[in-house]
Amino acid sequence: MIDWFVNILRTYPELAVFLAIGIGFLVGPWKFMGFSLGSVTGTLLAAVVIGQAHIDIDSAVKSTFFIMFIFAVGYGVGPQFMRGLKVDGAREVFFALSVLALCLIVPLISAKVAGLELGYAAGFYAGSQTISAAIGVATDQINQLGLPADEAQKYANQIPVAYAVTYIYGTIGSAIILAKIGPRLIGVDLVAACKEYEAKLGGASAVETGDGIVSAYRAIEARAFEIPDGSDLLGKPVKDLLPGVRIYAERLRRDGKIIEVDADTVLQAGDVVMFSGRRGDLVGLLETSLKEADAPELLSIPSEKLDVLITNKDLHGKTLGELGKLPVARGVYVSKLSRNMLELPLLPGTEVHRGDILTILGSKRHVEAAIAEIGYADRPVDTTDLAFVGWGIFIGGLIGTLAIMMGGFPISLSTTGGALLAGLVLGWLRTVHPTFGRIPAPSLWLMNTLGLNVFIAVVGISAGPGFVAGLQQAGIALLLWGIVATSLPMIFSVYVGHYVFKFHPAILFGACAGARTTTAALGMIQEAAQSRIPALGYGMPYAIGNTLLTIFGMVVVLILS
């Protein structure tokens, strides 16, 4: 039975790849003491075990899926990365660069002192800094060194060994340092710091008064009330009825006719008016003085809930509270703000950036008016602009093949580096001209996740036969030096972010996690902080880190070769 199964995998290696992914995604999420391997490490370890059957897989499969993954990475972080090149992101960029410099230097020194061979050093870097994409970039660069085929293959097989040994602490250690140890290093109460920062952004007023475009989103309702003689709501435009409170008159019935209300409409006695707003406001401010009316014809108003890509450069850097004061915010409520597929806290003081996704809801006419001002409606669709993806990867990869000779070695971006660059540029262009290059979020997730994990599965299966021997040869040294290479940059990031760049503690640890692109650590930080506030510091450093940490995989090979 076993021989039959092994023969099937050897005959149909594509099945071995999907078996590794299936096992990896099954066991990867399992938690032990609050931590898990993650799907990538789970897939790698499953692939290594399957690889003991000596299964041959064409290397083109690995390259094809990796270049798809790396393009998706660039596309996703492009808007933030390009913003970092401008003045308004200078502090975050220089902070990220200072942390990333140590993320390169410490693994390099550690690899030198430990006497690691080239492949082990590249995998050691990728695992200790938890940057899976560096595996592919490092492998590409090794293949360009002009080494004998057997030597290049030996180094390529060493990479996943070192990665697997160092990645687990790279993830767990980073999370513990940033969420548990970091606040103690600088003597702050993270929960209190986040509450203070939340109040600074208008957190308290958002709950109490409904200030800002976002605050009314809690059980939004539409109810109809009759306006009696002598009401305080008579004789003034509806925009002035309840200053500072997000309750809106949407439409009314007057003399048997349905009238659409605008900001300057003046209510009359006997009008039956449909108001929208937060349920608590409607109950507390209207229900006590007005009689509710049964008016289904008023309440059956077309409504929408849509994701909107922010493309209006005039809105960049404005807060949600400032957006709430714009005329087009009338009758529009925000349910979510996302950046780099990460949800941000909804507070009046939260800034929006060009390229963010704002989820808004309200009556159709108000939502459509808001979209025209904000940007582009990211309406749910089932299709991806594959012409855009194909040409983007092809042209980027073509640029990446161009090389210059330096020290006797050909230096180039490689096809994967070129695809990353193309993704960055095209992802940014999408925010400027959103009429092309559509990649829905689920498709982008699939390109990221499937691309990376197919690549990792092929790497693990190919390296499987020599994995155990490699682990025995370098395992202890890799593990101990991996702890050093992971810990020092993270500890440094806390101190330099606090004392040099003066980040508020509430966002400092999110910025540290972003520079190291460790989303797992951000999750633990938010749990320790009992707040989403740390996510506000994550975006820009993440965009810079995701790009440079990947490129550093090539740099490690060039320096140590």
N, C-alpha and C positions, 0 to 999 in steps of 0.2 A: 504493500500500500504506500509506504513512504517512498520507495523507488519510483512508483508510478507518479506520485505527486511531484517529486523533484524533476522527473523527466518532463512533465507538463510545463513546469516553470522554465526549464531550459529551452523547451521548444517554443513556448509563447512568453517571452520575457516581459511583454507588456502587462501580462497578468501579475507577474511578480511585483511590478511597480505599483499597481493599484492595490495589491495585497498589503504592501508596506504602508501605503497611505491609509488604508482602511484600519489597520492595526494601530498605526500612529495616532489617528484621530479618535480611536476608541480608548486607548490607554493614556494619551497625552493629557486630557483634562482631569484625570484622577488626582485627587489632592491627598497629600500626606503632611500633617501638621500645618495646613494652610497653604502649601505650595504644590505645584504640579510641574511635570516635565515640560508641558506644552506640546502642541501638535508637531512642531518641527523636530524637536529632539526625539519625541516618540516615534516619528516616521524614520528618522535616521537610525535609531537603535533597532527598530523592526527590520529595516533594510539590511543592516549589518548581519543580523541573524539569518535572514533569507539568503544573503550573499554567500553564506557558507556552502551553498549548493553549487558555487562556481557558475553563475549565470552571466552570459555575455549580453551586453546591451550596447547598441550603437551610441557612440558619444554625441552624435548629432541630436539625439532626443534630449539629452541633458542640456545642450547649448540652446536649443529651440525654446524650451520652457523657461530657462533662466533669462533669456533676453526678453521674453514676454513679461516676466516678473519685474525685471529691472526697469522696463519702460513704464509699467504701471506705478512703480514706486515714484519715479520722476514726475509722472503726470499728477499723482496725488499731492505731492508736496510743492509742485512748481509755483503756485501763487505765493505761498509763504516764503519760499526760497528767494524768489525775485524781489519780494518786498524787503527782504533782509539786505539786499544790495543797495537800498536807498537809506537816506539819513535817518528816517524815523525808526528804523530797527537797529541802529548802530549799537546801542548798549547790549541788546540781547545777542547780536551777532558776535561782538567781541568777547562776551562772556562765553558763548558756545565755543568759539575758536580757542580760548584759553583752556577750557576743559578738554576739548578734542585733541589739542597738542599733547596733553599728558596721556590721553587715551592711546596715542601713538607711541610716545616716548617710553612710557613705563613697560609696555609689552616688548618693545624692541630691546631695551636694556635687560629685561628679565630673560628673554630668549637667548641673548648673548651670554649672560652669566651662567645660565643653565646649560649652555652648549647644545641647544636644540638644532636639529637639522632644518633645512629650509621649509619643508612641508609641515613639520611639526610647529615651527615658528608661525607660519601663516595661519594654521588652524588654531593655534594657541591665541593669537591675536583675535581671530573671529569669535571664538568661544568666550574668552574673558571679557570682551566688549559686547557680547551678545548681538553681533551683526552678521546674520546668516548670509547676506548678500556678498560679503567679503570673500566667502569661499569661492564663488564663481569667478570673481575678478582676479583673485590670487591664482587660481588654476589657469585662467587665460594667460596671465603674465608669465607663469612658469613655462607654459607651452611656447611662449615667444622668446625664451632665452637661448634657443638653439642647442639645448642639451640633448644628449643621446636619448632615444625614445624610452629605454628601460629606466634611465635615471629620472626623466621627467615623470614617468608613471609612478615611480617609487615615491617621489615627493607629493604627487597628487593624491596618492593613497594615504599618505601620512596626515593630510589636512583633516579629514573627518574624525580621525582618532583623537587628535588634540582638541578639536572642536567639541566632541562629545564629553571629554573629560572636564573641560573648563566651563562649558556653557551652563551647567546646572548651578554651580556657585555663582557664575556671572549674573544669573537671574535672581537667585535667592539672596545672594550677598548684597547686590545693589538695592534690592527692596528693603532689606533689613537696615542697611546703613542710612538710606534716605528717610525711611518712615519711622524708625525706632531710635537709631543712634544719632542721626543728624540733628534733630531738634535739641538734644542734650549737649551736643558739641558747642552750640552757640547759645545755650541757655534760654530757649524759648518754649512756651506752651503752644503747641501747634493748633490745638482746638481754639484757644483764646485768640491767637493771632488771626485765624480765619474768620472768627466772629467779628473781630475788629475791622478787618478788611472788608467783610461783607457789609457792615454798617457804613463804611466809607463809600461803598458803591451804591448805597441807598437801600440796603436790604431791609432795614426796619421800616422805612417809609413805604416800601413796595408792598409790604404786608398790610400796613395800617391804613394807608391812604389810597393805594392803587395808582401811585405815580409811575409814569413810564409806559412805554408801548407794551411791555411784557406783563406788567403786574396783574392785569385783569384776567389773565389766563388761569383761572381756577374755576371749574364748573361754569363755563360761560353759558348764559341762558338768554332767551328772547321771551319777553312777556309784554302783554298789552295792558295799558292803564287808561282810564277815562279822566280827562282833565276837567275839574269842576270850576264853577265860578269862584273867584277870589283866590285861586291857586297862585302860589309864588312863582310858578313856571310860566305864567301868562305875560305877554307883552315884551318879551326879549328873545333874541335869536337863540336857537337851541344850543349853539356853541358856547353860550354863556350861562346855561342853566345850572350846571353843577361844576364850577371851576375846580380843576385838579383831580376830578374823579372821572374815570373812564366808563361813563354810562352814555350811550348814544341813542338819540331818536333816529330810527331807521326809516320808518314810513308811518303814515297816519290815515285814518278814515275821517272824512269831513263831508257832511251832507251826502252820505252814501257813496262818495268817491274815494278811491285809494290814491294817495299822493305820496310820491317819493320825497323824502326829507333831505335837504342839504343843510350846511352849517348855518345858513342865514334864515332858515324858515322860522317864523314866529308862530307859536301855538295859540290856539283860540279855545275858549270855553266850549266844551262839548266834544272836542277832538278825542278820538280814541287812538292812542299812540303806541306803536311797538318800540320798546326800548331793548337794547342789548347791553350786556355787561356782566360783571362777576356777580354770581348769585347773592353773595353777602351784601354787595352794594345795592342791588335791586331791592332786596328785602329791607335793609336798614334805612335806605334813603327815600324810596318811592312807595313801598307797600304801606308804610305807616301813615302816609298823607293822601294817597290816591287809591281809588277803587279799581281793582283788577277787572278787566273785561274779557269776555269770551269772544275772541275775534280770530277764528282760524284763517280767514282770508288775509289778515295782516301777517300772521305768524308763518304762513307757508311761503317764506322768502327763499329764493335760491341762495345757497351758501357753498363755499369752497374751502378746502384746506390743501395748501400747496407748499412745496419746497421752492424757494426762490434763490437763485444764485446772485449774490450781490456783485454787480458790475459797475455801478455808478461810483466813479472815483471821488465824487464830492461827499459820499457817505463814509468813506474810509476814515477810521479813527473816531467817528461819532459814537456816542453811547446810545444804549437802547432808550434811555430817558430822553435824549435829544431827538431820536427818531420819533418818539411818541408825541412830540410837540409839532411835528410836521403836519401840514393840512391833509396829506394823503394817509396819515395814520388813523384818521377818523373811522371808527367801526372796524378796525383791524387789530387782531390780537396775535401774539407770538407764542407758540408752544415749544419751540426748540431752536437753539442756535448751535450749529456744528462747524468745526474747523478741523481739517485733516481727518474727517470721520470721527472726531472726538466731540462729545457734547459739552458745551460750556454752561456755566451758571447763568440763569436768567435774572439779572439785576439791573436796575436803572443805570448804574455806572459801568456796566460791561461794554467794552468797545467792540464794534464790528469792524471787520477788515474786508477789503475787496477779495472776493473768492470764497467768503463764508457762505454757508447755506442757512437761510432763515426760513423756518417753517411758520407760515402765517395762516390764519383762518378768519372768516367773517363772511358777510354777505358778498355775493359774487361781484357786484358792481364796485364795492369798496376794495376787494382783493385785487381785482383787475387794475384799478387805479393805482394801487400801491405797487403792483408789479411793474407798471410803466415807469415808476419813479425809482424803484430799487434796482431792478436788473432784469433777469431772465427767468421765466417760469420753468422750473425743472420738473416738468410734468412726467408722471410715471409712464414709461414706455418699455417695450420688451426688446428693443434692438440697440445694438452698438454700431457706431460708425466704423466699420471694419476697414474701409478704404483709408480712413484717417490713421487707424492703428497700423495697418500694413505699411503704408508709405512712411509713416513716422519712424517705425522700427528700421525699415530698409535704409532710409536716408541717414538716420542717426548711426546705424551700424556701418554704413559706407564711410561716413566721416571718421568713425572710430578706427577703421583699418589703416588710415594714413599714419605713417610712422616717421620718426626722426632717429638718427643714430646718436647715441650718447654713451661714451665710455665703451664702445664696442657692442652695445646692446640696442636693439630696436625699441624705442619708446613710443607707445601709442595709447590712445584711450581704450583700444580694443573694441570689438563690436558691442560688447555689453556696456562699456563706458560711453560709447557713442549713443546707444539706445537710452541710457540714463539721461544724457544731455538733451536728447530730443524730447524725452518725456517732460523734463523740467520746462523747456521752452514752450512746448505745445500745451502743457497744463496751464501755464501762465496765459498764453494766448487765448485759451478757452474762456478765461474770465474777462478778457477784453472784447472778444468777438464770439459770443456763445452760440452763434448760429451754426457752428460746425464742431466736429470733434466730440460728439456726444458719447460718453461712456457712463452709463448709469452706475450708481453706487454698487449694486449687487454684481454687475459685470466687472467693475474694478476690483472688488473683493475677490472674485473668482480668479482674475488674472494674477493678483497678488498671491493668493493662497495656493491655488493649484500649480501655478508656475513655479513657486519656490519649493513646494513639497514634492513635485515630480522630479525636480532637479536634485533635491536632497535624497530622494529614494534611489535615484540612479547612482549618485555618489556613494551612498551606503552599500548598495548591492555590489558595485564594482570594487569597493575597498574591503568588502566583507572577508575574503580569504586571508588577508594579512592584518585584519583589525586586531585580533586577539594578541598576536605576536607584537604588534606595535604598541598596544596598551601595556603589555608586560615590560617592554623596553623603556618606555618613557612615562608611564602612568603617574608614579609618585611625584616626580619632578614637575610634571605638567600641573598636577593638582595643587601643589604647594605654591608654585610660582603663579598659577592662575588666581589664587586668593589675593596675592600681592597686586597683580595687574588689574584686578577688578576693584579692589578696595581703595588703593591710593588715589586714583582719579576721582572717585566719588567723594572721599573725605575732603580732598582738595577743592572740589566744586562747591561744597557747602561753605567752606571758609572764604574762598575768593568771591563767591556770589554775595555773601553777607557783608564782608568787611571792605571789599574793593568795589564791587558794583552796586552795593547798597540795595539789593532787592528786598522787598518786604518779605518777612518769613513766610507769609501765607502763599506766596507764589514762588519763592526761592526753590523749594524742593521739587515743584513741578518743572521748573526750568532745568534743574539738575537732571531729572529723569528724561526730559526732552533731549538734552544734549547727548545723552547716551542711548536715546531711542528705546528706552525700556518702559513700555506701556504697563507691564506687570508691576513695576515699582510705582508708577503713577496710581494704579488702582489701590495699592496698599497705603500710599500716602493719603489718598482721599478718604480711605477707611479710617486711618488714624486721626485725620483732621476732622472727620465727621462733616465733610463739606466737599463741594465740587470746585471750590475756589482755586486749589493748586493747579487745576487744568488751565487756568488763564496764563500761566507761565510756560506751558508746555510747547505751544505751537511753533514759534519761531526757532527755538533751539532744536526742536525735533526736525524741522525741515533742513537746517544746516547740518545737523548730526547725521541724518539718514543719508545725505549726499556724501559728506566727507568721510565718514566711517567706512562707507563702501569703497570709495576711491583709495583709502589708506590700505586696503587689502593688496592693491598693486604696489603701493609705496613700500610696504613691508618686504615684499619679494625683491624689489629693486635694490633696497638698502642691504639686505642680507645675502643676496646672491653673489 
